[in-house]
Amino acid sequence: MRRLALIFAGLMIAAQPGLARENYALLIGASEYPALEPKYWLKGPANDVKLVATYLTTEAPVKFAAANVVVLADGVAGAADTPTLDHIRSRMTALTARVRPGDFVYLHFSGHGSQAPAAIADTELDGLDEVFLPRDIGPWTPEAGQVQNALVDDEIGAMIDGLRARGANVWAVFDSCHSGTATRGAPDGDENLRTRQVPPQALGISSAALDAAEQRGRSTAPDPRAPPTPPLETASSAGAGKGRGSLVAFFAAQTTEVTPERNLPRGKPGRVPQGVFTYTLMQVLAEYPNATYGQIGQEVLRRYATTSIARTTPMFEGDLDQVAFSGTPGPRVDQWAATRTEKGFAIPAGSLHGLRDGDVLAVMATAADETKDALGHVRLTQVDTFTAQVAPVAQEGTARPADWPKAPMIRKIGSDLDFGLTIALPPAGGAPAKALAAAMPGLLETTGSRIRFVPAGDANADLRLAVLPDSPRPDAIWVLPSTGLVEDIATTPSVSTADKRADTLGQAMAELLTSMARAINLMKMAGAVGDSGGLDVDVQLLAGPGRNDLKPLPKSGAPRLIPGDQVHVVAENRMSIPVDVNVLYIGADWSISHWFSGRLQPGDRLKKGLFKISDQALGDERLLIVLTPAAPQSPVEDLSFLAQPSLDTTRDGATRSGLNAALAEAGFGQALRGAVAPEGEGPAPAILQLEIRTVPAN
């Protein structure tokens, strides 16, 4: 039985020293498409590859020499060439000839994707090839049966197979989408928000040709529980071994979804258009550089859920138990060596590492010192993407800055979480927006300062309110992610206005937003606490149609379950102290269910059925297992107070510790912010997470 380390394990097994190797990267960013209408041009791919190149050459846990990082992009100073099909092919050929067994290759594709009739229809379930669009893309030519200069998934797979055949280990990242539709539900003049998908019709592919291709495709209905097919065929099914290198592939979205680019990071004056997936991935890598691919993927999913930055479900394929970049395992990076400057000190970490203007950090003499022995504290005065300036904070009883070491360590001392929610109002005009305006006094009185409302189009909003005239409920106020994009109207929360007085509308909107905020805050808490407390508790989740058909759920990605599936937990306490266990479930309908609380004494083993999936609400959901060290003879930690009903339907089914109190604030206690800091000696609490996607049975 293996521990379900879904965030980032604090205790890692030391890796054996690796053999000498070279690390290579080919970064492709296609932004401009001369053959397409300007409305399809992108701005973010150029910024994506610049961000990735900087990370690889300055921050990556393994060394990437600048000469080994090749950039093919429009408008990037120092790029080796433009991202045309010939340049991509020639650079990939040269790279394949250069690599040796044991070398590592990172590939990054940022740009548009699309679909086209497959050359061999029965190799695709839907009869369509997924394609990446280089800069010199041309139209569909029926005679040749292909899109001119498109990079087809089969060719990408052959390229990667060539690298692996030479013994190189490959990590391929695709920040593009190939199908799916999205409605711009919150028009606000933000021209920098674009989706990275070109409809086949824009390439000259007729609807008749697409329909004919789909009819020729394989007709066998897939198993609804089976993982979705990767958007691009990255390689043959043959794994590593016999001289072949390994493969890991990350995809920004499934084939039925779109992925956006927008100005990032939010709230920073110098923000630029970036692929949401690329930026989020680089954030996670900067904070957790020694995590496994599976842990990185799970953290990306959590950040999508808590920030509402996108409503897509990225995919992660390959050997996800490997440490990223074939490096060595290690804990989260939360301290950096400082250098003295005229303004104070500078550290090689910034907004990409989760730092914010005004944060207070501890000054340590050495990296091994305990936080309680801090020499003093500093405040962040200027935070850029990769660097930050800090200034001493005057405190009595601590050493003067002049007495600090020449290069002290600057350490994070906790996670300061914002438990408020910022909501952008809908654009003015129209009956629904006027009804909401009339309801605002009551809405503000009910929500207080917990939920902050800002003008339409505010780039810092967590969520957006919008009116969708072409939707099934044109009179409603819809709650959209921060991008304003609607992909599945059936699962998008809304409140009707035509049937409500101002007071009842305000109450209904307050209940909806408060429920959403509580669920989001719970996920924020889970990410801040993580699995870094050093608890030695084995946890295994199992699911299946019946007790005799249970199978372990994978610890990364988003496993699929269908109505009727049962979910069970098996846990074993391998410690010499008791541990309390709580199981919470955040539904697609924003419900929070509490399924279990109990105590595991040393050596105890728990095996329990938790719940059955219903068909009431399907979509992206999250299961949380909260592990809390317990004092002998103390009351069992019970987090059932966090439960809340769904927005529309319900799924089947004393003195507080530091974690309990923090969770209470996350569930809207009195404070808007909460600090999650180490709890003292001994193991700290841990929260294991697993994203689950519930889907129809047919």
C-alpha positions in Angstrom: 0.0 0.0 0.0 1.4 3.4 -0.9 0.9 6.7 0.7 -1.4 9.0 -1.1 0.9 12.0 -1.1 -1.3 14.3 -3.2 0.4 17.6 -2.4 4.0 17.6 -1.5 5.6 15.2 0.9 7.9 16.7 3.4 9.9 13.5 3.9 11.5 12.2 0.7 13.8 9.2 0.0 17.3 10.4 -1.0 18.0 9.7 -4.6 21.2 8.1 -5.9 23.6 10.4 -7.6 22.9 10.6 -11.3 25.3 10.0 -14.1 26.6 13.0 -16.0 24.1 14.2 -18.5 23.1 17.2 -20.5 19.8 19.1 -20.3 18.2 20.5 -23.5 15.0 22.5 -24.2 13.2 23.4 -27.3 10.6 26.2 -26.7 8.1 27.0 -29.4 5.8 30.0 -29.2 3.6 30.8 -32.2 1.7 34.1 -31.8 1.3 35.6 -35.2 -0.4 33.7 -38.1 -0.2 35.7 -41.4 -2.6 33.3 -43.1 -5.3 33.8 -40.5 -7.4 36.8 -39.7 -5.8 39.1 -37.1 -8.6 38.2 -34.6 -6.9 34.8 -34.3 -3.5 36.1 -33.5 -2.2 35.6 -30.0 0.0 37.7 -27.7 0.9 35.2 -24.9 3.1 32.5 -26.6 6.1 34.9 -26.9 5.8 35.7 -23.2 5.4 32.1 -22.3 8.7 31.0 -23.9 10.5 34.0 -22.4 9.2 33.0 -18.9 10.1 29.3 -19.4 13.6 30.1 -20.8 14.3 32.3 -17.8 13.1 29.7 -15.4 15.2 26.9 -17.0 18.4 28.9 -17.1 18.2 30.5 -13.7 15.8 28.6 -11.4 15.4 25.0 -12.5 16.6 22.3 -10.0 18.9 20.9 -12.8 21.2 23.0 -14.8 20.1 24.2 -18.3 23.0 25.9 -20.1 21.7 28.9 -22.1 23.3 27.4 -25.2 21.1 24.3 -24.8 17.8 26.2 -24.6 16.5 27.0 -28.2 13.6 29.4 -28.6 11.5 29.5 -31.8 9.1 32.4 -31.4 7.7 35.6 -32.9 8.9 38.8 -31.4 11.4 37.4 -28.8 14.8 39.0 -28.8 17.5 36.4 -29.2 15.2 33.7 -30.5 16.9 31.2 -32.8 14.3 31.5 -35.4 10.6 31.9 -36.1 8.2 29.0 -35.3 7.5 27.7 -38.8 7.0 24.1 -39.5 10.4 23.7 -41.3 12.2 25.4 -38.4 10.5 23.2 -35.8 11.3 20.1 -37.8 15.0 21.0 -38.4 15.6 22.0 -34.8 14.0 18.7 -33.6 16.1 16.7 -36.0 19.3 18.5 -34.8 18.3 17.9 -31.2 17.6 14.2 -31.8 21.1 13.8 -33.3 22.7 15.5 -30.4 21.1 13.8 -27.3 22.7 10.8 -25.6 21.4 8.2 -23.3 20.4 9.7 -19.9 20.1 13.3 -21.3 16.9 15.2 -20.5 14.8 17.2 -23.0 12.1 19.7 -22.1 9.7 20.6 -25.0 7.2 23.5 -24.7 4.5 24.2 -27.3 2.5 27.5 -26.9 0.1 28.6 -29.6 -3.1 27.6 -31.4 -4.4 24.1 -31.8 -7.2 22.8 -34.0 -8.6 19.7 -35.6 -8.7 18.3 -39.1 -9.9 15.0 -40.7 -7.5 12.3 -39.9 -5.4 10.9 -42.7 -6.1 7.4 -41.3 -9.6 7.8 -39.8 -9.7 4.5 -37.7 -6.7 5.6 -35.6 -8.8 8.3 -34.0 -12.0 7.8 -32.0 -13.7 10.8 -33.6 -11.9 10.5 -37.0 -10.1 13.8 -36.4 -6.4 14.6 -36.0 -5.4 17.2 -33.4 -2.9 19.7 -34.8 -0.6 22.3 -33.4 -0.4 25.4 -35.7 3.0 26.8 -36.5 3.4 30.4 -37.7 3.2 29.5 -41.4 0.0 27.6 -41.2 -2.0 27.5 -44.5 -5.5 26.4 -45.5 -7.0 22.9 -45.7 -6.4 21.3 -49.1 -9.0 18.6 -49.8 -6.8 17.1 -52.5 -4.0 16.5 -50.1 -6.3 15.8 -47.2 -4.4 18.0 -44.8 -3.9 21.5 -43.4 -0.9 23.1 -45.0 2.1 23.2 -42.7 0.1 21.9 -39.7 2.1 19.9 -37.1 -0.1 16.8 -36.7 -0.3 14.8 -33.5 1.2 11.7 -35.2 4.3 13.7 -36.3 4.7 15.1 -32.8 4.6 11.6 -31.5 7.2 10.4 -34.0 9.5 13.3 -33.0 9.3 12.5 -29.4 9.8 8.8 -30.1 13.0 9.7 -31.9 14.3 11.4 -28.8 13.4 8.5 -26.6 14.9 6.0 -28.9 18.2 7.8 -28.4 17.8 7.3 -24.6 16.7 10.8 -23.7 14.1 11.4 -21.0 11.4 13.8 -22.3 8.9 16.2 -20.7 6.6 17.7 -23.2 4.2 20.6 -22.3 1.4 21.7 -24.6 -0.3 25.1 -23.9 -2.9 25.0 -26.7 -6.4 23.6 -27.2 -7.8 21.7 -30.1 -11.6 21.6 -29.7 -14.3 22.8 -27.3 -16.3 26.0 -27.3 -16.5 28.9 -24.9 -18.8 31.9 -24.7 -17.4 35.2 -23.7 -19.9 35.9 -21.0 -18.5 39.1 -19.5 -17.6 41.6 -22.3 -15.5 44.3 -20.7 -13.2 45.5 -23.5 -10.3 43.2 -22.4 -8.8 42.4 -25.8 -5.9 40.5 -24.1 -8.2 37.6 -23.2 -8.0 35.0 -26.0 -8.4 31.3 -26.3 -5.8 29.1 -28.0 -8.0 27.3 -30.4 -8.8 28.0 -34.1 -12.1 26.4 -35.3 -11.5 24.1 -38.3 -13.8 26.3 -40.4 -11.3 29.1 -40.1 -8.7 26.8 -41.8 -11.1 26.2 -44.7 -12.3 22.8 -43.5 -16.0 22.4 -44.3 -18.5 21.0 -41.8 -19.3 18.3 -44.3 -15.6 17.1 -44.3 -15.6 17.1 -40.5 -18.9 15.1 -40.3 -17.6 12.6 -42.9 -14.4 12.1 -40.9 -16.2 11.6 -37.7 -18.4 9.0 -39.3 -15.3 7.1 -40.5 -13.8 7.1 -37.0 -14.1 4.3 -34.6 -17.6 4.0 -33.3 -17.0 2.0 -30.1 -18.2 4.0 -27.1 -15.4 4.5 -24.6 -15.6 3.5 -21.0 -16.9 6.6 -19.1 -14.4 5.9 -16.3 -11.4 5.6 -18.6 -9.1 8.6 -18.7 -9.7 10.9 -21.6 -7.6 10.5 -24.7 -4.6 13.0 -24.7 -5.3 15.9 -27.1 -2.1 15.2 -29.0 -0.5 11.8 -29.7 2.8 12.4 -28.0 4.4 9.0 -28.5 3.8 5.3 -29.1 2.5 3.2 -26.2 6.0 1.7 -25.7 7.4 2.7 -22.3 10.9 3.3 -21.1 13.3 0.4 -21.1 15.7 -1.4 -23.6 17.5 1.9 -24.1 14.4 4.0 -24.5 14.0 7.2 -22.5 10.9 8.0 -20.4 8.1 10.4 -21.3 5.9 12.7 -19.4 3.4 15.0 -21.2 1.3 17.8 -19.8 -1.7 19.3 -21.6 -3.4 22.5 -20.9 -6.9 21.2 -21.6 -8.9 18.1 -22.7 -10.1 17.9 -26.3 -13.5 19.2 -25.3 -12.2 22.3 -23.5 -10.5 25.6 -24.3 -7.5 27.2 -22.6 -7.1 31.0 -22.3 -4.3 33.5 -22.2 -4.7 36.7 -20.2 -2.7 39.4 -18.5 -0.7 37.9 -15.6 0.1 38.1 -12.8 -3.1 39.6 -11.7 -2.8 42.9 -9.8 0.8 43.6 -11.0 1.4 46.8 -13.0 3.8 45.1 -15.4 1.6 42.2 -16.2 1.7 40.8 -19.7 -0.4 38.3 -21.7 0.5 34.8 -20.7 -0.9 31.3 -21.2 -2.8 30.6 -18.0 -1.5 27.0 -18.0 2.1 28.0 -18.7 2.1 30.7 -16.0 0.4 28.4 -13.4 2.9 25.6 -14.2 5.9 27.9 -13.8 4.5 29.1 -10.4 4.2 25.6 -9.1 7.7 24.7 -10.3 9.2 27.8 -8.7 7.7 26.9 -5.4 8.0 23.1 -5.6 11.0 22.4 -7.9 11.8 19.0 -6.4 8.3 17.5 -6.5 7.1 14.6 -8.7 5.2 15.3 -11.9 2.0 13.9 -10.3 2.4 16.3 -7.3 3.0 19.2 -9.7 -0.1 18.3 -11.7 -2.3 18.0 -8.6 -1.1 21.4 -7.4 -1.9 23.0 -10.8 -5.5 21.5 -10.6 -5.9 22.9 -7.0 -4.8 26.4 -8.1 -7.2 26.3 -11.0 -10.0 25.5 -8.5 -9.1 28.1 -5.9 -8.4 31.0 -8.2 -11.1 30.4 -10.8 -8.5 31.4 -13.3 -9.7 28.7 -15.7 -12.4 26.1 -15.7 -10.5 23.5 -17.7 -9.0 20.3 -16.5 -5.4 19.9 -17.6 -4.1 16.4 -18.3 -1.0 14.7 -17.2 0.4 11.5 -18.9 3.4 9.3 -18.4 5.4 8.2 -15.4 4.1 10.8 -12.9 6.0 9.3 -10.0 9.3 10.6 -11.3 10.7 13.8 -9.9 10.5 16.7 -12.4 13.4 17.1 -14.8 14.6 13.7 -13.6 16.0 15.5 -10.6 16.3 14.5 -7.0 13.3 14.8 -4.5 13.2 17.5 -1.9 10.8 19.7 0.1 9.2 22.9 -0.9 11.6 25.8 -1.3 10.7 28.6 1.1 14.0 30.3 1.8 16.6 32.1 -0.2 20.1 33.5 0.2 20.0 37.4 0.3 22.5 39.8 -1.1 23.0 43.3 0.3 21.9 46.3 -1.8 21.7 50.1 -1.3 18.0 49.7 -0.5 18.5 46.7 1.9 18.6 43.2 0.6 17.6 41.4 -2.6 16.5 37.7 -2.9 16.3 35.5 -6.0 12.5 34.9 -5.7 9.5 36.9 -6.6 5.8 36.8 -7.6 6.4 33.5 -9.4 7.4 32.0 -6.0 4.2 33.2 -4.3 5.7 36.4 -2.7 3.7 39.6 -2.5 4.5 43.2 -1.7 4.2 43.8 2.0 4.9 40.2 3.1 7.1 39.8 6.2 9.8 37.1 6.2 12.3 35.9 8.8 16.0 36.5 8.6 18.1 33.4 9.4 21.8 33.0 10.0 21.9 29.7 8.2 19.4 27.5 6.2 19.4 24.9 9.0 18.4 27.2 11.9 14.9 26.9 13.4 12.5 29.8 12.6 12.2 30.6 16.3 15.9 31.6 16.3 15.4 34.3 13.6 17.8 37.2 13.7 15.0 39.6 12.7 12.5 40.2 10.0 12.2 42.0 6.7 9.3 43.3 4.6 9.0 42.9 0.8 9.2 46.3 -0.7 9.3 45.5 -4.4 8.4 42.1 -6.0 9.2 41.2 -9.6 8.7 37.9 -11.4 12.0 36.3 -10.3 13.4 38.8 -7.8 12.4 40.9 -4.8 13.7 43.7 -2.6 13.4 43.5 1.2 13.9 46.0 3.9 14.5 45.4 7.6 11.6 45.6 10.0 12.6 47.4 13.3 12.1 45.0 16.3 13.2 45.0 19.8 15.2 42.1 21.1 16.7 41.1 17.7 20.0 41.7 16.1 20.6 44.9 14.2 20.8 44.5 10.4 24.5 45.6 10.6 25.2 42.5 12.7 23.4 40.1 10.3 25.6 37.8 8.1 26.8 39.2 4.8 24.4 36.8 3.0 21.6 35.8 5.4 18.8 33.4 4.5 15.4 35.0 4.1 12.6 32.5 4.9 8.8 32.4 4.5 7.3 32.2 8.0 3.7 31.1 7.1 1.0 31.4 4.5 -1.2 34.4 4.9 -4.4 33.5 3.2 -7.1 35.9 2.0 -10.4 34.5 3.0 -12.3 37.2 1.2 -13.7 37.0 -2.3 -13.5 39.8 -4.9 -16.5 39.9 -7.3 -16.6 42.0 -10.5 -20.1 43.5 -11.1 -21.8 43.0 -14.5 -21.7 45.9 -17.0 -24.4 48.5 -16.4 -27.5 48.5 -18.5 -30.3 46.0 -19.0 -33.0 44.8 -16.6 -30.9 42.1 -14.7 -28.1 44.5 -14.0 -30.6 47.1 -12.8 -32.3 44.5 -10.6 -28.9 43.6 -9.0 -28.1 47.2 -8.5 -31.3 47.6 -6.5 -30.5 44.5 -4.5 -26.9 45.6 -3.6 -27.7 47.3 -0.3 -29.2 44.1 1.1 -26.5 42.0 -0.5 -23.7 44.1 1.1 -25.4 44.0 4.5 -25.6 40.2 4.3 -22.1 39.5 3.1 -20.4 42.3 5.0 -16.7 42.7 4.2 -16.2 39.0 3.4 -17.1 39.5 -0.2 -15.8 42.6 -2.0 -17.5 44.0 -5.1 -15.5 45.8 -7.8 -16.4 47.5 -11.1 -17.0 45.4 -14.2 -13.8 44.3 -15.9 -11.5 44.6 -12.8 -8.5 42.5 -13.6 -8.1 41.5 -9.9 -11.5 40.0 -9.5 -11.7 36.3 -8.4 -15.1 35.9 -10.1 -17.3 37.9 -12.5 -21.0 38.5 -12.5 -22.5 38.7 -16.0 -25.8 38.8 -17.9 -26.0 36.3 -20.8 -28.8 37.4 -23.2 -28.4 34.3 -25.4 -28.4 31.8 -22.5 -31.4 29.7 -21.3 -31.9 32.3 -18.5 -31.5 35.7 -20.0 -32.9 37.4 -16.9 -30.3 35.8 -14.6 -27.1 37.0 -13.1 -24.4 34.4 -13.8 -21.3 33.8 -11.8 -18.3 33.2 -14.1 -14.6 32.5 -13.6 -12.2 35.5 -13.6 -11.7 35.1 -17.4 -15.4 35.6 -18.0 -15.4 32.5 -20.2 -18.4 30.0 -20.1 -17.7 26.5 -21.3 -20.6 24.5 -19.7 -23.6 26.6 -19.1 -25.4 23.7 -17.4 -23.0 23.8 -14.4 -22.5 27.6 -14.2 -24.2 29.1 -11.1 -26.8 31.8 -11.6 -29.6 33.6 -9.9 -32.8 34.7 -11.7 -33.9 38.3 -11.3 -37.4 38.6 -12.9 -39.1 36.6 -10.2 -37.6 38.2 -7.2 -37.9 41.4 -5.2 -34.8 43.4 -4.4 -34.5 41.9 -0.9 -35.0 38.3 -2.0 -32.6 38.7 -4.9 -30.0 40.1 -2.5 -30.5 37.2 -0.2 -30.3 34.6 -2.9 -27.1 36.1 -4.4 -25.5 36.3 -0.9 -26.2 32.7 -0.2 -24.8 31.6 -3.6 -21.6 33.7 -3.3 -21.1 32.7 0.4 -21.4 29.0 -0.5 -18.9 29.3 -3.3 -16.5 31.3 -1.1 -16.6 28.7 1.7 -15.7 25.9 -0.7 -12.9 28.0 -2.4 -11.5 28.9 1.0 -11.4 25.3 2.1 -9.4 24.4 -0.9 -7.1 27.4 -0.2 -6.5 26.0 3.4 -5.8 22.6 2.0 -3.2 23.9 -0.3 -1.5 26.0 2.4 -1.4 23.1 4.9 -0.6 20.5 2.3 1.1 17.2 3.1 4.3 18.6 4.6 3.7 17.8 8.3 5.8 14.6 8.5 2.8 12.4 9.4 3.5 8.7 8.7 -0.1 7.7 7.9 -0.8 5.5 4.8 -3.9 6.5 3.0 -5.5 4.8 0.0 -8.7 5.7 -1.8 -10.6 3.1 -3.7 -13.6 3.4 -6.0 -15.8 1.1 -8.1 -19.4 0.0 -8.8 -19.5 -2.3 -5.7 -17.5 -3.4 -2.7 -16.1 -6.3 -4.7 -15.0 -4.2 -7.6 -13.0 -1.5 -5.9 -9.8 -0.3 -7.5 -7.2 2.2 -6.1 -7.7 5.8 -7.4 -4.6 7.3 -9.0 -2.9 9.9 -6.8 -2.6 12.5 -9.6 -4.8 13.9 -12.4 -8.6 13.8 -12.1 -9.9 10.2 -12.1 -13.4 9.7 -13.5 -16.3 8.2 -11.6 -19.9 7.7 -12.7 -23.2 7.7 -10.7 -23.4 4.6 -8.5 -19.7 4.3 -7.9 -18.7 3.8 -4.3 -15.7 5.6 -2.7 -13.9 3.9 0.2 -10.8 4.8 2.3 -8.1 2.7 3.8 -5.8 4.3 6.3 -3.1 3.0 8.7 -1.4 5.0 11.4 2.2 4.0 11.5 3.1 6.5 14.2 3.4 6.3 18.0 0.8 9.0 18.5 -2.9 9.1 17.8 -4.1 10.8 14.6 -7.6 12.2 13.9 -9.0 11.7 10.4 -11.8 13.8 8.8 -13.0 13.3 5.2 -14.6 16.2 3.4 -16.0 16.3 -0.2 -16.5 19.5 -2.2 -19.1 18.9 -4.9 -19.5 20.3 -8.4 -22.6 22.1 -6.9 -20.4 23.8 -4.3 -21.7 21.6 -1.5 -19.4 20.5 1.3 -20.1 17.1 2.7 -18.5 15.7 5.9 -18.3 11.9 5.5 -16.2 10.8 8.4 -14.4 11.8 11.6 -12.6 9.4 13.9 -9.3 8.6 15.7 -6.6 6.2 14.6 -4.6 5.0 17.6 -1.0 3.9 16.9 -1.0 0.9 14.7 -4.8 1.2 13.9 -6.1 0.5 10.4 -9.2 2.1 9.1 -11.3 0.6 6.2 -14.5 2.4 5.6 -17.0 3.1 2.8 -17.5 6.8 2.5 -20.2 7.7 -0.1 -21.8 6.8 -3.4 -21.7 9.1 -6.4 -25.2 10.3 -7.3 -26.4 11.9 -10.6 -27.6 15.1 -8.9 -24.6 17.2 -9.9 -21.7 16.1 -12.1 -18.4 17.8 -12.8 -15.1 18.7 -11.2 -15.2 17.8 -7.5 -12.5 17.5 -4.7 -12.0 15.1 -1.9 -10.0 16.2 1.2 -8.6 14.0 3.9 -7.6 16.0 7.0 -5.0 14.4 9.3 -4.5 16.0 12.7 -2.1 14.8 15.4 -4.1 14.2 18.6 -3.2 14.4 22.3 -4.1 11.4 24.3 -7.6 11.6 26.0 -8.5 14.7 24.0 -11.8 15.0 22.1 -11.8 13.7 18.5 -11.3 16.6 16.0 -14.7 16.9 14.2 -14.9 19.2 11.2 -18.6 18.5 10.4 -19.3 22.2 11.1 -17.8 22.9 7.7 -20.6 21.0 5.9 -23.0 23.0 3.7 -25.8 22.0 1.3 -25.5 22.4 -2.4 -26.7 25.5 -4.2 -29.7 23.7 -5.7 -29.7 20.0 -4.8 -28.0 17.8 -2.2 -25.7 14.9 -2.8 -26.7 11.4 -1.2 -25.7 10.6 1.6 -15.5 22.9 22.0 -11.9 24.3 22.1 -10.5 24.3 18.7 -7.0 23.3 17.6 -4.9 25.7 15.4 -6.0 24.0 12.2 -9.7 23.7 13.4 -9.7 27.5 14.1 -8.1 28.3 10.8 -10.7 26.2 9.0 -13.5 28.0 10.9 -12.2 31.3 9.6 -12.0 29.8 6.1 -15.7 28.9 6.6 -16.3 32.6 7.4 -15.5 33.3 11.0 -14.7 36.8 11.9 -11.4 37.3 10.2 -10.8 38.0 6.5 -7.3 36.7 6.5 -5.7 33.8 8.3 -2.1 32.8 8.8 -1.2 29.2 8.4 2.1 28.7 10.2 4.0 25.8 11.8 2.2 24.5 14.9 5.3 23.8 17.0 7.2 20.6 17.8 6.1 17.3 16.5 4.2 16.4 13.3 2.0 19.1 11.9 -1.5 18.6 10.4 -1.8 17.5 6.8 -4.5 17.7 4.2 -4.4 15.2 1.3 -6.4 16.2 -1.8 -7.7 14.4 -4.9 -9.6 16.1 -7.7 -12.3 13.8 -9.1 -14.4 14.3 -12.2 -17.9 12.8 -12.1 -19.3 12.0 -15.5 -22.6 10.5 -16.9 -22.6 6.7 -17.2 -23.4 6.9 -20.9 
